[in-house]
Amino acid sequence: MPQPQNKTFALSLLPLLIGAAFQAGPSHASTFSNVTIHQDFNLDAAPATVRFATFNASLNRDASGQLLSDLEWPGDANFTTTVGKRIQQIHNVAETLQRINPDVLLVNEFDFDLNGTPTASGTPMPLGYSSEAAYRFQNNFLFTPHGGVDGRSMTETLSLPYRYTPNTNTGLASGLDLDNNGAVGGGNDAYGFGNFPGQYGMTLYSKHEIVGVRTFQNFLWKDMPGNLLTNDPTAHKLWSADGSGFYNNAEKDALRLSSKNHVDVTVRINGQEVHFLAAHPTPPTFDGTEDRNGKRNHDEIRFWADYINGAGYIYDDQGGTGGLAAGARFVIAGDYNADPGDGDSFLGAIHQLLDDPLVNTLNTPSAPGGIEAATWPDNNGTANQSHVTDPMFDTADFNDLAPGNLRVDYVLPSANMGIEDGGIFWPESIDPNWAIVGAFRDPYNLYANYVTSDHKAVWVDVTINPVPEPEAYALMLAGLGLVGFMARRRAA
């Protein structure tokens, strides 16, 4: 996209500076009678408010290639057939995104494909790669207005021209018996849980140019200093030299930290770079007393905490090393499967980010729908009643028996950027938009028992100030030097 002409802004300051220098001696102005200085201010240099969003949209499917097929036929949506319900669910995802209108977006649980072939591998995708599914979702669904029924207003199309789809560990066979059930194969033995390669992947969209990508899909868990794989402080060790741990030597040496991928997408906004840090750590459940998933979730979250603090041990799939430079601007986004006070997370998991001074937590997104859902008449359990996290901050409508509704989806800007606003797309049932959010099998069941997803879209509006280009700085310094020169002449 065109970049702000900050040179124009810098030049516009020069007449003010020079004028001040000549106020006491107007005769000196004739010395510069042949110098022309443009005074037009560029409005593009004003601070930009950019909406960053994350949505675990449940755009995964139960069979390989199914999402690609569903995305190909948007006109076949209906509320009766199995395929029609899945396609209608995609329309509801699109309508949700159109209503929040994000500028930079992460979609979790979006099945991966390689140029239209359902698959996955450990090969990093290059800058600019977009899966066929990501392309079809944009062209067949986001480009189509929605709403106009049941009291809902009609939406406008949503154009997100820049995309990046990273590869994923989900469903990617490890060749090891990672769940210790005596057999090799199946989702639990993949590098990240998935019933087929590419299930539960992710994709990223942006209105602003994506200028850089780092991925960490192949980073080994054991290479994180002080990790919970080889440095487990609990009684139930994940690994031990004497073989008493849950994982053996071969498994320890092969286990990747990321259950999907950790992705740093650099977006250029208002003349400066912002790192959009995307991930989807494994749920801290579906394991045993060893708590292998809870510990992995903890360390997947810790990875970003170390990354934003510039940890030197980190290496990426592209051959680079180290974390972010000091002062870098970033936004951490995704479904982190960890609530600050409830659920099954390993102790302090999400607080590794929430308590980091580099993270701006002055605004916590909220929604009235979370409050209502906590006491919904059709709840099938009482887990919500014992929660300590305020339900206005919940982002996921989970089983009310256990774990109950939780805050697990986050958009966390860096502390060197301001927050204008934030929210969760979770309206109350009296709102016409509730029909595309709903509750468990209410008002209708489309895919995986929900109207759209068990997660809700979360967004934060971030203020990003313009950064003058090097030429602009040079011109401003030249102007200041000119003022100093004239001041010296006037003093003489």
Helices and strands as residue ranges (DSSP letters): H 6-22, G 26-32, G 43-45, E 48-59, H 66-72, G 74-76, H 82-100, E 104-110, E 113-114, E 117-118, H 132-137, I 138-142, E 162-164, G 187-189, E 202-206, E 210-215, G 221-223, H 249-254, E 263-269, E 272-279, H 292-308, E 329-335, H 351-354, H 368-374, G 383-386, G 391-393, E 409-413, E 418-424, G 432-436, E 458-464, H 470-491
